[in-house]
Amino acid sequence: MAPNPQRNEVLITLGDYSTICRMNFDAIAKIEKATGPILHHIANADNCSLTLTDMINIIELSSVNDIDRDELIEAVQAVGVIVTFNEVCKLLL
């Protein structure tokens, strides 16, 4: 399945792991509940103020697929913080 840019979908790739994410109202509400105001993350993206837990939550909660959180965490560990941050920025910016 390929992401649909007209639905604001983005392919997130962390090494061999990939998922399609969409920042719709439901995802934003879940992310804000878990991590705080999304606009704060967007405004501070260049300051790298996102924690690793925030980045994992953003990917997990905006995914259009069912995600195994442990698999996502393993993928993040495999590729590292910088790659994960760059992928999350695709969603936020």
C-alpha positions in Angstrom: 0.0 0.0 0.0 1.4 3.4 -1.0 0.8 6.6 0.9 -1.9 9.0 -0.5 -0.6 12.6 -0.3 -4.1 13.9 -0.9 -5.0 12.3 2.4 -1.9 13.8 4.1 -0.3 10.3 4.3 3.4 9.9 4.7 5.6 6.8 4.4 7.7 6.4 7.5 10.8 4.2 6.9 13.1 3.1 9.7 15.5 0.6 8.1 13.5 -2.5 7.1 10.5 -1.2 9.0 7.9 1.0 7.4 4.4 2.3 8.0 2.1 4.8 6.5 1.1 7.6 8.9 -1.6 10.3 8.6 -2.0 13.4 10.7 -5.8 13.6 10.9 -7.9 15.0 13.8 -8.0 11.7 15.6 -4.2 11.1 15.4 -3.5 14.7 16.5 -5.9 14.4 19.5 -4.2 11.1 20.5 -0.7 12.5 20.1 -1.5 15.7 22.1 -2.9 13.5 24.9 0.4 11.5 24.9 3.0 14.2 24.2 1.5 17.7 24.6 0.4 20.3 22.1 1.4 19.3 18.5 2.0 22.9 17.6 4.7 23.1 20.2 6.4 20.1 18.6 6.1 21.8 15.1 7.4 25.1 16.4 10.4 23.5 18.1 11.2 20.8 15.6 14.5 22.7 14.7 15.5 22.6 18.3 15.2 18.8 18.5 13.0 19.1 21.6 11.2 15.9 20.9 12.0 13.0 23.2 12.5 9.5 21.8 9.3 8.5 23.5 7.5 11.4 21.8 8.8 10.3 18.4 7.7 6.7 19.0 4.2 7.9 20.1 3.8 10.2 17.1 4.6 7.3 14.7 2.5 4.8 16.5 -0.5 7.1 17.0 -0.6 8.4 13.5 -0.1 5.1 11.7 -2.9 4.0 9.5 -1.8 0.4 10.1 -1.9 -1.6 13.3 1.5 -1.4 14.8 3.4 -3.6 17.2 5.0 -1.1 19.6 7.8 -3.4 20.4 8.7 -3.8 16.7 8.6 0.0 16.3 10.9 0.4 19.2 13.3 -2.2 17.8 13.3 -0.4 14.5 14.0 3.0 16.2 16.9 1.4 18.1 18.3 -0.1 14.9 18.3 3.2 12.9 19.0 5.6 15.7 17.6 9.0 16.9 18.6 11.1 13.9 16.9 8.9 11.3 13.8 8.6 13.5 13.7 12.4 14.0 14.0 13.0 10.3 11.1 10.6 9.6 8.9 12.2 12.3 9.6 15.6 10.8 8.0 14.4 7.5 4.8 14.2 9.5 5.2 17.4 11.5 6.4 19.8 8.8 
